[in-house]
Amino acid sequence: MRRIVIIGGGQAASALIAKLVAEKSDDRITLVCAEPRLPYQRPPLSKAYLLGEMTEGRLYFRPAAWYDEHGVDVRLNSRADSIDKAAKTVTLDGGEVLAYDDLVLTTGAHPRTLPASIGGTLSNVFAVRDLDDADAMEPAFVAGARALIVGGGYIGLEAAAVAAKRGVSVTLVEAADRILQRVAAPETSDFFRDLHRRHGVDIREGVGLSALTGDEVVTGATLSDGTTLDIDFAIAGVGIAPATALAEGAGLVIDNGIATDAQGRTSDPHIWAAGDCASAPYGDGRVRIESVGNAIDQAEIVAHNLLGRPVTYTPKPWFWSDQYDVKLQIAGLNTGYTDLHVRDVDGARSHWYYRGETLLAIDSLSDTRAYMVGKRLIEAGKSPAPSVVTDADTDLKALLRA
């Protein structure tokens, strides 16, 4: 039997194994997970799990018995130290050497952390990436506690929403001119700024963190404008970086992540990559998409190609974020947009991004119908006139038939 070794135990790894099993692959599959847990969902960690609305058991994609039933050799608490491309082997941190015929890297990404030089290693300074992170910070989320959240992207805003709902006094600082500046239009930033302020979150834009202070445990913060704050804990929501060290050590091509072709193959013909760690061809360049949907799609493409059924990957970006009672759903990529058009019908709001006459992306703010229609229009390459999209009398579903 062919030996397939998968490094990394997240969404992409789970989707890849599920597809291979569903397609009745007779390959011998080994999954190497650095964590001591089977693959589990990560998005709920900063939302439902921290709120106590989802138990740990519900996070797992599949129980241990499922992997046993399908002959998947799962190595928990194991880390891959190096890859020998010529020998087609992976050496684990305990010294064991695994031989492979095909290797798939689903190593994901690491949270960016605050530098030690400004107090980032003090206790009660948290990141948000895995279950250990969520479990470590949960006890700090008590009514009356004071939190500083550094970073006004989706991670920081989701953490702020959970903290505020649990009665924590929250200050969020964003060094850029506005929250969500890297990923959304000013109109979307304005919506979420107002939403958070209505829930008592103190959002400060154009202000960074100079230092965290305290004797072992963080107790205060100094901001770039000279303001000092008394705090009980801090959260770094400053983004993630693709986990490429293993691939770099093996000499694979790195380009905003592990560079793959349209089939998920890296610069080595027997090594593949999928998920947050991988970048794929997109238009005239490359794109690395940090989302559940992308991890699943890329992993399933790799599975098909491993099974000898050539399929190419066409990125269809979609994302979501839950904050308070608002569900933000995003389809497409807004890079290079020139105009934004707002549809607001009886409080159901959506923001439509255009480059000239071409529809690029949509931000839906608790308007699932607009999101579903916008996503299908973008994937079909259809661009209705902005005046039609924003007209309250337009039946959006009819645009799909146009």
Long-range contacts (C-beta under 8 A, 24 or more apart in sequence): 1-26, 1-27, 1-28, 2-27, 2-28, 2-101, 2-102, 3-27, 3-28, 3-30, 3-98, 3-99, 3-100, 3-101, 3-102, 4-28, 4-29, 4-30, 4-100, 4-101, 4-102, 4-103, 4-104, 4-306, 5-30, 5-32, 5-90, 5-98, 5-100, 5-102, 5-103, 5-104, 6-30, 6-31, 6-32, 6-103, 6-104, 6-106, 7-32, 7-80, 7-90, 7-103, 7-104, 7-105, 7-106, 7-107, 7-246, 8-32, 8-33, 8-34, 8-105, 8-106, 8-107, 8-108, 8-243, 8-275, 8-277, 9-33, 9-34, 9-35, 9-37, 9-38, 9-39, 9-76, 9-106, 10-39, 10-42, 10-106, 10-108, 10-275, 10-276, 10-295, 11-39, 11-41, 11-42, 11-275, 11-292, 11-295, 11-296, 11-299, 12-106, 12-108, 12-274, 12-275, 12-276, 12-295, 12-296, 12-298, 12-299, 13-39, 13-104, 13-106, 13-275, 13-299, 14-39, 14-61, 14-62, 14-299, 15-295, 15-296, 15-299, 15-300, 15-303, 16-104, 16-106, 16-274, 16-299, 16-300, 16-302, 16-303, 17-67, 17-70, 17-72, 18-61, 18-62, 19-299, 19-300, 19-303, 19-304, 20-303, 20-306, 20-307, 21-70, 21-72, 23-303, 23-304, 23-307, 25-303, 25-306, 25-307, 27-306, 28-71, 28-73, 29-71, 29-72, 29-73, 30-72, 30-73, 30-74, 30-75, 30-98, 30-100, 31-67, 31-72, 31-73, 31-74, 31-75, 32-75, 32-78, 32-79, 32-80, 32-90, 32-92, 32-98, 33-74, 33-75, 33-76, 33-77, 33-78, 34-77, 34-78, 34-79, 35-76, 35-77, 35-130, 35-131, 35-132, 36-76, 36-77, 37-76, 37-131, 38-62, 38-63, 38-64, 38-67, 38-74, 38-76, 40-131, 42-129, 42-130, 43-292, 45-128, 45-129, 45-130, 45-131, 45-133, 45-134, 46-128, 46-134, 46-155, 46-158, 46-159, 46-162, 47-158, 47-161, 47-162, 47-322, 49-134, 50-134, 50-137, 50-138, 50-141, 50-159, 50-162, 50-166, 51-162, 51-165, 51-166, 56-131, 59-131, 80-246, 81-246, 82-246, 82-249, 82-250, 83-246, 83-247, 83-249, 83-250, 83-271, 84-250, 85-250, 85-251, 85-268, 85-270, 85-271, 88-270, 100-270, 101-270, 102-270, 102-271, 102-272, 102-306, 103-270, 103-271, 103-272, 104-271, 104-272, 104-273, 104-274, 104-302, 104-306, 105-246, 105-247, 105-258, 105-266, 105-271, 105-272, 105-273, 105-274, 105-277, 105-278, 106-273, 106-274, 106-275, 106-277, 106-295, 106-299, 107-242, 107-243, 107-244, 107-246, 107-247, 107-273, 107-275, 107-277, 108-242, 108-243, 108-275, 108-276, 108-277, 109-240, 109-241, 109-242, 109-243, 109-276, 109-277, 109-290, 110-240, 110-241, 110-243, 111-155, 111-236, 111-238, 111-239, 111-240, 112-236, 112-238, 112-239, 112-240, 112-241, 113-236, 113-238, 114-150, 114-209, 114-212, 114-234, 114-236, 114-238, 118-209, 118-210, 118-211, 118-212, 119-211, 119-212, 119-213, 119-214, 119-218, 120-212, 120-236, 122-212, 122-214, 122-216, 122-217, 122-218, 123-216, 123-217, 123-218, 124-217, 124-218, 124-232, 124-233, 124-234, 125-212, 125-218, 125-233, 125-234, 125-235, 125-236, 126-233, 126-234, 126-235, 126-236, 127-235, 127-236, 128-155, 128-159, 128-235, 128-236, 128-237, 129-240, 137-233, 137-235, 140-232, 140-233, 141-166, 141-168, 142-166, 142-167, 142-168, 143-167, 143-168, 144-168, 144-169, 145-169, 145-232, 145-233, 146-171, 146-229, 146-230, 146-231, 146-232, 147-171, 147-231, 147-232, 147-233, 147-234, 147-235, 148-172, 148-173, 148-209, 148-212, 148-221, 148-229, 148-231, 148-233, 148-234, 148-235, 149-173, 149-234, 149-235, 149-237, 150-209, 150-234, 150-235, 150-236, 150-237, 150-238, 151-236, 151-237, 151-238, 151-239, 152-176, 152-178, 152-179, 152-180, 152-181, 152-203, 152-205, 152-237, 153-179, 153-180, 153-182, 153-183, 153-237, 153-238, 153-239, 154-180, 154-183, 154-319, 154-321, 155-237, 155-239, 156-235, 156-237, 156-238, 157-192, 157-196, 157-237, 157-321, 157-323, 158-321, 158-322, 158-323, 159-235, 159-237, 160-196, 160-201, 160-323, 161-196, 161-199, 161-201, 161-322, 161-323, 161-324, 164-196, 164-199, 164-200, 164-201, 164-324, 165-199, 165-324, 169-200, 170-200, 170-201, 170-202, 171-201, 171-202, 171-204, 171-229, 171-231, 172-196, 172-201, 172-202, 172-203, 172-204, 173-204, 173-207, 173-208, 173-209, 173-223, 174-203, 174-204, 174-205, 174-206, 174-207, 175-206, 175-207, 175-208, 175-209, 175-224, 176-205, 176-206, 177-205, 177-206, 178-205, 179-203, 179-205, 183-334, 184-334, 184-351, 184-363, 185-334, 185-337, 185-340, 185-351, 185-353, 185-363, 187-340, 187-342, 187-351, 188-328, 188-351, 188-363, 188-365, 191-349, 191-365, 192-323, 192-326, 192-328, 195-323, 195-324, 195-326, 196-323, 199-324, 240-276, 240-290, 242-276, 242-277, 242-278, 242-279, 242-288, 243-276, 243-277, 244-277, 247-271, 247-273, 247-277, 255-279, 255-286, 256-286, 256-287, 256-288, 257-288, 259-286, 262-312, 262-313, 262-314, 263-301, 263-302, 263-305, 263-310, 263-311, 263-312, 263-313, 264-298, 264-301, 264-302, 264-305, 264-313, 265-305, 272-302, 272-305, 272-306, 273-302, 274-298, 274-299, 274-301, 274-302, 275-299, 280-313, 280-315, 282-315, 287-315, 287-317, 287-333, 289-315, 289-317, 291-317, 291-318, 291-319, 293-317, 293-318, 293-319, 316-375, 316-379, 317-361, 318-375, 325-366, 326-365, 326-366, 327-364, 327-365, 327-366, 327-368, 328-363, 328-364, 328-365, 329-363, 329-364, 329-368, 329-371, 330-361, 330-362, 330-363, 330-364, 330-371, 331-361, 331-362, 331-364, 331-371, 331-374, 331-375, 331-378, 332-359, 332-360, 332-361, 332-362, 332-374, 332-375, 332-378, 333-360, 333-361, 334-360, 334-361, 335-360, 336-360, 337-361, 339-386, 341-386, 341-389, 341-390, 342-390, 343-367, 343-370, 343-389, 343-390, 343-392, 345-392, 350-374, 352-386, 352-389, 352-390, 354-383, 354-386, 357-383, 357-385, 358-383, 359-383, 359-384, 369-396, 369-397, 370-396, 373-397, 373-399, 373-400, 376-400
